Amino acid sequence: MNSLTTKELIFISFMLFSMFFGAGNLIFPAFLGYSSGSDVWVSLAGLVITAVGLPILGVIAVGKAGSLKTLATRVHPLFALVFPILIYLSIGPGLAIPRAGTISFEMGMKPFLSADANETMMLFVYTLVFFSIVLWLSLTPSKLVDRFGKLLTPILLILVAIIFVKSLISPIDSFSPAVGSYAEIPFFQGFLDGYLTMDALAALVYGIVVVNTIRAKGVTDSALISKYMQLAGLGAGILLTAIYGVLAYLGASSSGLGDATNGTEVLTLGMDALFGQAGIVLLGVLFILACLCVSISLVISCSQYFSELLPFMSYKGWAVVMAVLSLGIANLGLNQILAISVPILGAIYPLAIVLIALGLLNRYVNNTVYLWTMIFTGIFSIVETINHSFLGGALDGVLSFFPLYTEGVGWIIPAIVGALVGMIVHKMKQ
């Protein structure tokens, strides 16, 4: 039985951080800061719970279970087939990977195009090159630690550090008052913003990647693997929290510079104020690197999963499929991708949160509790998603009877009720 050196553990923490840190991790904290203004730290606390705490706990939960399939099987074999597929498609070629490619174009190339440039054609050319690089680097997943932990993550951290130091030396502006829901429910709005990073879903996928990375170093003892995963998760969580703080501060400082409707516009305003045109270039490099990291991680994870689920095609064949599908969907445009992602995330994110919680409490619960908790959570989440996405809030009068519904987390009470029902049913069976 081998053990990891401190240096190896640090590089694995860096690798895990870079796997999580993509385009959404840049734009959502910045927009949160811009919108919450003087309430930025309250909103940031909510974001950290769902965008840092849950992902790290998810990695640990999967590590304890051994795999996402093992964890999901505790609910039901059919759930273990359907739910992972939904997650892999959502964080893979269906939403997250195309979003990363499109956002990197919006920030890395679009600002430098001439006014008469054919934007549609340039998006295709850019994403073709982008996903070709992603595919090339995804074909050798064993080099993930070397490329991420030793190269890409330090570069990302240096770029963010430059932005932070400059914002302290030359403050942009004072914080404006919070607006919209950030003024009414700042903590819960930050909590909901954390959904959009999709990191809790990604954690259910990345857990086994971290386990395999640790095993590849010669560590075989399950207790030691669990310990190293917790330490690596803690290290990655500290990095994510620090960077979210920097981006939220930058966004809050930029709230008086002009109107912005999304995080990319907020960052553009802030970087232009700090560095001028050089700031736009720096921001473009930061986005491209972050999007490359997360896209490579997701292509590797999805390809490994589908090559095991459907072995008629090799890992490399699935990697090609993931890259090609992502290329096609990325060319639908950023607004279309984001419009699709919100209702899907609203339906499956509560299920992921509850599954992570059950996985961490596994020694205290049984499979019947898993089943009924997920049933109650799933029914409420699906009804709520249909209400918001297709019925225009027609069911608000009924759903508002659930505590915390107006704050966006009405699924908590159904989940608790489901757990109690599961306990009762288990006792009756005994």
Secondary structure, DSSP 8 states (H G I E B T S, - for coil): -----HHHHHHHHHHHHHHH-SHHHHHHHHHHHHHHGGGHHHHHHHHHIIIIIHHHHHHHHHHHHSSHHHHHHTT-HHHHHHHHHHHHHIIIIITHHHHHHHHHHHHHTGGGS-TTS-HHHHHHHHHHHHHHHHHHHHT-GGGHIIIIIIIIHHHHHHHHHHHHHHHHHS---------THHHHSHHHHHHHHHHHT-HHHHHHHHHHHHHHHHHHTT---HHHHHHHHHHHHHHHHHHHHHHHHHHHHHHHHTTTS---SSHHHHHHHHHHHHHTHHHHHHHHHHHHHHHHHHHHHHHHHHHHHHHHHSTTS-HHHHHHHHHHHHHHHHTT-HHHHHHHHHHHHHHHHHHHHHHHHHHHTGGG--HHHHHHHHHHHHHHHHHHHHHHHTSTTTTHHHHTTSTTTTTT-TTHHHHHHHHHHHHHHHHHH-
